[in-house]
Amino acid sequence: MGALRPSAIRTRSRQRTIMADGPHPIDIHVGARIRGQRVLRGLTQSDLARLVGISFQSVQKYEQGENRVSASRLYEFAQVLGVSPQHFFDGLGGHGSSAAPPDIAVAADSELRRRLLAVMAIEDERLRHLIVELLSVLSELGGAKPAEHRLGY
């Protein structure tokens, strides 16, 4: 038997680690989408943690992409936040890069965020729902596609 040539030896690529490479782009995207929905609904990290049954520190780590969200936990977040689990992956391009603009609640300026929080603070759920539906209709009249602006009520 002859010696193995270096070109014949299959080299194994290094596995990605959070210490060396930082959080995975998909984990960051999912975390940003969780944070966006939380802020949009006027919830604190503690509020969301309580609703899902975890610590607020865990919510922080999920939102920053430091911890990966399991399928069951993602489903719980979706239920609590009133969106489909797919919502958290919307906007992902090929190979884990985010092709869509950042989530509205993450990228919104302080004035828009203040107004969103004001709407979400309305205690009358029926009135709040009607306001959101009015905004949806106005958005469609302005040219947005129906699925682009639904809040998941």
WOURGI-V436258 format. One record per pair of residues at least 4 apart in sequence whose C-alpha atoms are under 8 Angstrom apart, sorted by sequence separation. I is the first residue (numbers start at 0). J is the second residue. D is the distance in Angstrom with one decimal. If there is no record, write none. Layout:
# WOURGI-V436258
I:J:D ; I:J:D
This chain:
# WOURGI-V436258
3:7:6.4 ; 4:8:6.7 ; 15:19:7.5 ; 16:20:5.7 ; 17:21:4.2 ; 22:26:6.5 ; 23:27:6.4 ; 24:28:6.1 ; 25:29:6.1 ; 26:30:6.0 ; 27:31:6.1 ; 28:32:6.3 ; 29:33:6.3 ; 30:34:6.1 ; 31:35:6.0 ; 32:36:6.3 ; 33:37:6.2 ; 34:38:6.1 ; 35:39:6.0 ; 36:40:6.2 ; 37:41:6.4 ; 38:42:5.8 ; 42:46:5.6 ; 43:47:6.4 ; 44:48:6.0 ; 45:49:6.1 ; 46:50:6.3 ; 47:51:6.2 ; 48:52:5.7 ; 49:53:6.3 ; 53:57:6.6 ; 54:58:6.7 ; 55:59:6.3 ; 56:60:6.3 ; 57:61:6.1 ; 58:62:6.1 ; 59:63:6.2 ; 60:64:6.1 ; 61:65:6.1 ; 68:72:6.1 ; 69:73:6.0 ; 70:74:6.2 ; 71:75:6.4 ; 72:76:6.2 ; 73:77:6.2 ; 74:78:6.2 ; 75:79:6.2 ; 76:80:5.9 ; 77:81:5.8 ; 78:82:6.5 ; 82:86:6.3 ; 83:87:7.9 ; 84:88:7.8 ; 85:89:6.4 ; 91:95:6.2 ; 92:96:5.3 ; 101:105:6.6 ; 102:106:6.2 ; 103:107:5.5 ; 107:111:6.0 ; 108:112:6.3 ; 109:113:6.0 ; 110:114:6.3 ; 111:115:6.1 ; 112:116:6.1 ; 113:117:6.2 ; 114:118:6.4 ; 115:119:6.2 ; 116:120:6.0 ; 117:121:6.8 ; 123:127:6.2 ; 124:128:6.0 ; 125:129:6.2 ; 126:130:6.2 ; 127:131:6.3 ; 128:132:6.2 ; 129:133:6.1 ; 130:134:6.2 ; 131:135:6.2 ; 132:136:6.2 ; 133:137:6.2 ; 134:138:6.0 ; 135:139:6.3 ; 136:140:6.2 ; 137:141:6.2 ; 138:142:6.5 ; 139:143:4.8 ; 143:147:6.6 ; 144:148:7.6 ; 145:149:6.9 ; 3:8:6.9 ; 15:20:6.4 ; 16:21:6.9 ; 17:22:5.2 ; 22:27:6.5 ; 37:42:5.3 ; 38:43:7.3 ; 42:47:6.3 ; 48:53:4.9 ; 49:54:7.3 ; 53:58:7.6 ; 60:65:5.0 ; 61:66:5.1 ; 68:73:6.0 ; 77:82:5.0 ; 78:83:7.5 ; 91:96:6.0 ; 92:97:5.3 ; 101:106:6.0 ; 107:112:6.1 ; 121:126:7.6 ; 122:127:7.5 ; 138:143:5.6 ; 139:144:6.1 ; 143:148:7.5 ; 16:22:7.9 ; 17:23:7.4 ; 37:43:7.1 ; 48:54:5.4 ; 49:55:7.8 ; 60:66:5.4 ; 61:67:6.4 ; 77:83:5.5 ; 91:97:4.6 ; 92:98:4.7 ; 121:127:6.0 ; 139:145:6.1 ; 37:44:7.7 ; 48:55:5.1 ; 61:68:6.4 ; 77:84:5.3 ; 90:97:6.0 ; 91:98:5.7 ; 92:99:7.5 ; 47:55:7.6 ; 76:84:8.0 ; 90:98:5.9 ; 91:99:6.8 ; 104:112:6.7 ; 119:127:6.9 ; 45:54:7.3 ; 48:57:7.7 ; 57:66:7.9 ; 74:83:7.9 ; 90:99:4.6 ; 118:127:6.5 ; 37:47:7.1 ; 45:55:4.9 ; 48:58:6.2 ; 74:84:5.7 ; 90:100:7.6 ; 135:145:7.5 ; 138:148:7.5 ; 44:55:5.5 ; 47:58:7.6 ; 73:84:6.5 ; 118:130:7.7 ; 135:148:6.5 ; 44:58:6.2 ; 135:149:6.6 ; 44:59:7.1 ; 131:150:7.7 ; 51:75:6.4 ; 128:152:7.3 ; 51:76:6.8 ; 34:62:5.7 ; 51:79:7.2 ; 33:62:6.3 ; 50:79:6.9 ; 32:62:8.0 ; 30:61:5.4 ; 31:62:5.7 ; 30:62:3.7 ; 31:63:7.2 ; 47:79:7.9 ; 29:62:7.5 ; 30:63:5.7 ; 30:64:5.4 ; 26:61:7.8 ; 27:62:7.1 ; 29:64:7.4 ; 27:63:6.0 ; 28:64:7.6 ; 26:63:7.9 ; 27:64:4.3 ; 26:64:4.6 ; 27:65:7.8 ; 26:65:7.5 ; 24:64:8.0 ; 26:66:7.6 ; 40:80:7.7 ; 23:64:7.1 ; 26:67:6.0 ; 22:64:5.6 ; 26:68:7.6 ; 22:65:5.6 ; 33:76:7.5 ; 37:80:6.9 ; 21:65:7.9 ; 36:80:6.5 ; 17:65:7.5 ; 32:86:7.7 ; 33:87:6.8 ; 32:87:5.4 ; 32:88:8.0 ; 30:87:8.0 ; 29:87:5.1 ; 28:87:7.6 ; 29:88:6.2 ; 28:88:7.4 ; 28:91:7.7 ; 39:104:5.9 ; 25:91:7.7 ; 38:104:6.4 ; 35:102:6.1 ; 35:103:7.0 ; 36:104:7.2 ; 82:150:7.6 ; 83:151:7.9 ; 28:97:7.0 ; 35:104:4.7 ; 82:151:5.0 ; 25:95:5.3 ; 32:102:6.3 ; 34:104:7.9 ; 35:105:5.4 ; 81:151:5.3 ; 82:152:7.8 ; 24:95:5.8 ; 25:96:7.2 ; 31:102:7.2 ; 34:105:7.3 ; 81:152:6.1 ; 24:96:6.4 ; 24:97:7.9 ; 39:112:7.8 ; 31:105:7.0 ; 41:116:5.5 ; 39:115:6.4 ; 40:116:7.1 ; 39:116:6.8 ; 38:116:7.8 ; 41:119:6.1 ; 40:119:5.8 ; 41:120:7.1 ; 39:119:7.5
